[in-house]
Amino acid sequence: MPAGLALSLIASLSSAMLCASTAQAAPADFPDLDSYPAVDPAVYEVSAPRASASGWAFKTPGGLRCANSQILVLGVSCQGPAPDARPVDIIAGVTLTKPGYVIDTDGEIGDAPVSLLPVGSKFAAGNGVVCATLDNMTLACQAAKPDSWPADIPDPPGLHYGEHGFVVGPTGNRTY
């Protein structure tokens, strides 16, 4: 994983930890990510000496670079130009245990090559995090317990599994 992307993942995780943890269902107007065809996650796989830096990485046509950690509570973190035309970069992310977030940043964006997540497709590695590029500038990501998990799987100490997400795009950003 590129150093800049790994650092932004750590920074965004720290920001997410400041948010209250609440379990919510997706808002009625949240995009139906199940309606998008899935890409092969193997194309996006990233290996690193540390598990926290391993997982998957992709970029969007609008310039966001995303890292989806193999460690479930780290979720996905994306960094890049604000898709709403503001002259800033953003960090957006979501985990199974924390609500989605979008923050402005002046951090360095990694430039290591990663594969493009094409418009109209979704990335789902089976770890409960799903992201889809809705159009050239809009990305939606959602985290929820994977269907493969038993219904009675216990929450991690001090945390609660829930359904959370974010959408970033030219008409604005939203989280739950």
C-alpha distance (Angstrom), angle and dihedral (degrees) to the residues before:
residue distance angle dihedral
M1 . . .
P2 3.81 . .
A3 3.79 113.3 .
G4 3.81 93.1 -124.0
L5 3.80 91.3 51.3
A6 3.81 91.6 47.4
L7 3.81 90.7 50.0
S8 3.78 91.8 49.1
L9 3.80 89.4 50.0
I10 3.80 89.6 54.6
A11 3.82 92.2 45.8
S12 3.78 92.9 48.0
L13 3.78 92.3 46.8
S14 3.79 89.3 53.2
S15 3.79 90.1 51.4
A16 3.78 91.4 48.0
M17 3.78 91.2 52.5
L18 3.80 88.3 62.2
C19 3.80 90.6 62.1
A20 3.78 121.8 88.6
S21 3.77 113.4 -104.3
T22 3.77 111.8 -123.2
A23 3.77 131.1 158.9
Q24 3.77 113.5 -128.5
A25 3.75 138.9 164.7
A26 3.78 118.9 -120.5
P27 3.81 113.9 -85.6
A28 3.80 113.8 -104.6
D29 3.82 90.8 -109.5
F30 3.83 94.9 51.3
P31 3.83 110.6 118.7
D32 3.81 116.7 -98.9
L33 3.80 98.7 -116.3
D34 3.82 90.9 -176.6
S35 3.81 88.4 69.4
Y36 3.83 92.4 66.5
P37 3.82 121.5 85.3
A38 3.80 114.5 -112.4
V39 3.79 125.1 -120.5
D40 3.81 122.3 -140.0
P41 3.84 106.1 -87.8
A42 3.83 91.3 -152.0
V43 3.82 89.6 72.6
Y44 3.83 89.5 61.3
E45 3.82 99.5 42.1
V46 3.82 118.3 133.1
S47 3.80 123.5 -167.3
A48 3.79 123.9 -162.3
P49 3.80 136.6 165.5
R50 3.83 90.2 -105.1
A51 3.80 121.7 58.9
S52 3.82 90.4 -137.5
A53 3.81 89.9 62.0
S54 3.81 94.4 45.1
G55 3.77 126.2 87.3
W56 3.79 128.6 72.7
A57 3.81 136.2 -36.0
F58 3.79 132.9 -166.3
K59 3.79 140.6 162.2
T60 3.78 130.3 -137.8
P61 3.81 126.7 -134.2
G62 3.83 87.5 -109.6
G63 3.82 92.3 59.8
L64 3.81 103.8 -99.7
R65 3.80 113.9 141.9
C66 3.80 114.6 -153.7
A67 3.80 134.0 -164.9
N68 3.79 119.4 -163.4
S69 3.80 109.2 -165.6
Q70 3.77 123.5 -140.8
I71 3.83 85.0 -138.0
L72 3.79 101.3 88.5
V73 3.80 98.8 -146.0
L74 3.84 90.7 55.2
G75 3.81 93.3 60.3
V76 3.79 119.8 174.2
S77 3.80 129.2 -32.7
C78 3.81 124.6 -171.2
Q79 3.79 128.6 -169.8
G80 3.77 132.9 -176.3
P81 3.78 146.2 87.2
A82 3.79 116.4 -15.3
P83 3.82 105.7 -103.8
D84 3.82 91.3 -146.2
A85 3.84 91.6 73.0
R86 3.81 95.6 -106.5
P87 3.83 110.1 141.9
V88 3.83 93.7 -116.6
D89 3.77 138.9 89.5
I90 3.77 121.2 -118.1
I91 3.78 138.1 -154.5
A92 3.80 115.1 -147.5
G93 3.77 125.9 178.8
V94 3.75 149.1 151.1
T95 3.80 137.9 -165.5
L96 3.79 137.3 -170.4
T97 3.80 89.3 -105.1
K98 3.83 104.8 36.9
P99 3.80 134.3 51.5
G100 3.78 120.5 -104.1
Y101 3.80 117.3 -89.2
V102 3.80 139.2 -168.9
I103 3.81 120.0 -165.3
D104 3.79 135.1 171.1
T105 3.80 115.5 -114.3
D106 3.74 141.5 177.3
G107 3.80 92.8 -156.1
E108 3.77 125.2 132.5
I109 3.80 116.4 -90.5
G110 3.79 114.6 -139.3
D111 3.77 118.1 -117.6
A112 3.80 102.4 -163.4
P113 3.79 110.9 127.9
V114 3.80 115.3 -93.2
S115 3.78 129.3 169.8
L116 3.79 122.6 -95.8
L117 3.81 119.6 -111.6
P118 3.82 98.9 -140.9
V119 3.79 122.7 -129.7
G120 3.79 111.3 -90.6
S121 3.80 95.4 25.2
K122 3.79 136.1 100.1
F123 3.77 135.8 -141.2
A124 3.81 116.2 -140.0
A125 3.80 120.2 162.9
G126 3.81 94.5 178.5
N127 3.81 94.9 -104.5
G128 3.81 95.3 109.1
V129 3.81 96.4 -94.7
V130 3.80 118.2 109.1
C131 3.82 125.8 178.5
A132 3.80 128.5 -177.0
T133 3.78 133.0 -173.2
L134 3.78 102.6 -134.6
D135 3.83 93.9 -175.8
N136 3.82 137.4 -22.5
M137 3.81 93.0 -66.7
T138 3.83 105.7 24.9
L139 3.80 126.6 84.5
A140 3.80 125.9 177.4
C141 3.80 123.7 -170.0
Q142 3.78 129.5 -177.8
A143 3.80 133.3 -175.2
A144 3.80 123.6 -159.0
K145 3.80 137.2 143.3
P146 3.80 108.1 -69.6
D147 3.81 115.1 -110.4
S148 3.81 87.8 -122.8
W149 3.83 92.0 65.8
P150 3.80 120.1 93.7
A151 3.81 111.8 -103.8
D152 3.81 91.0 -121.8
I153 3.82 98.1 51.8
P154 3.80 107.6 142.2
D155 3.80 123.2 -117.1
P156 3.82 117.5 -111.7
P157 3.82 114.4 -98.5
G158 3.81 109.6 -74.2
L159 3.81 93.7 1.6
H160 3.79 137.4 88.3
Y161 3.78 127.6 -145.9
G162 3.78 111.8 -129.1
E163 3.79 144.1 147.5
H164 3.80 114.7 -85.4
G165 3.78 137.4 159.8
F166 3.78 152.8 159.5
V167 3.79 139.9 -146.0
V168 3.80 121.8 -158.7
G169 3.78 120.0 -172.8
P170 3.80 147.7 129.3
T171 3.82 92.9 -77.9
G172 3.81 92.5 54.5
N173 3.76 142.3 -77.7
R174 3.78 129.6 -83.8
T175 3.76 136.7 -178.8
Y176 3.77 140.5 -174.4
